Amino acid sequence: MTEVVESSNIVVVQINAEWNAVNTREDLSRLRGCDYKFGWLEDMPAEIRKTIISVPVVVVYKEGQPACQWVSDISLRLKTPFQEIQDTIYMLAQ
């Protein structure tokens, strides 16, 4: 059975640096109720790069506006549990 998922007004963006690739959150591609996007910091425009203070960073956009953000800690790993991010998406979708 194929599940049809409608396009969402919620977009989750993860940005990480290539030198920190080992700490990329691969599990976020399984998030439901959103469009998930990933990008390398090195490929971002200068105006975005200068706003990133730690990688990886995950930003949730609702209707094109930032609604929530998680940033890695000093270990350069994003330790936020998957379910916390998923629950935030579900809450924003209501």
C-alpha positions in Angstrom: 0.0 0.0 0.0 1.4 3.4 -1.0 0.9 6.3 1.4 0.1 9.7 -0.2 1.6 12.6 1.7 0.4 16.1 0.8 2.9 18.9 0.6 3.3 20.6 3.9 3.5 24.2 5.0 6.2 23.1 7.5 9.7 22.7 6.3 12.6 21.4 8.4 16.1 22.4 7.3 19.3 20.9 8.7 22.5 22.6 8.0 25.9 21.1 8.8 29.5 21.7 7.8 31.3 19.1 5.6 34.1 18.9 8.2 31.4 17.9 10.8 29.7 15.3 8.5 30.0 12.6 11.1 27.5 14.5 13.2 24.8 14.9 10.6 21.4 13.7 11.9 20.4 11.1 9.3 17.3 10.2 11.2 15.6 13.5 10.4 14.9 12.4 6.9 12.2 10.2 8.5 10.2 13.2 9.9 6.5 13.1 9.1 4.2 16.0 8.3 6.9 18.2 6.8 9.2 18.7 3.9 12.8 17.9 5.0 15.8 19.6 3.5 19.5 19.3 4.1 22.4 21.6 3.1 26.1 22.0 3.7 27.1 25.2 5.3 29.8 25.6 2.7 27.2 25.7 -0.1 25.0 28.4 1.7 25.1 32.0 0.6 27.3 34.3 2.7 24.4 36.0 4.4 23.2 32.6 5.8 26.7 31.4 6.7 27.4 34.4 8.9 24.2 33.7 10.9 25.2 30.1 11.8 27.1 30.0 15.0 27.2 26.2 15.5 26.6 23.1 13.4 24.5 21.2 12.9 21.5 23.4 13.3 17.9 22.4 12.6 15.3 25.1 11.8 11.6 24.5 11.5 9.8 26.9 9.2 6.0 27.3 9.2 4.6 29.1 6.2 8.0 30.4 5.3 8.8 31.9 8.8 11.2 30.4 11.3 9.1 28.7 14.1 11.7 26.7 16.1 15.4 26.0 16.1 17.8 23.5 17.7 21.5 24.0 17.7 24.3 21.6 18.5 26.2 21.9 21.8 29.9 22.2 22.3 30.4 18.6 21.2 29.2 19.7 17.7 26.3 17.2 18.0 22.6 17.9 18.0 21.4 15.8 21.0 17.7 16.8 20.7 15.7 13.6 20.6 14.0 12.7 17.3 10.6 12.5 19.0 10.9 16.1 20.4 11.4 17.4 16.9 8.6 15.3 15.5 6.2 16.4 18.3 7.1 20.1 17.5 6.1 19.5 13.9 2.8 17.9 14.9 2.1 20.8 17.2 2.9 23.4 14.5 0.7 21.6 12.0 -2.4 22.0 14.2 
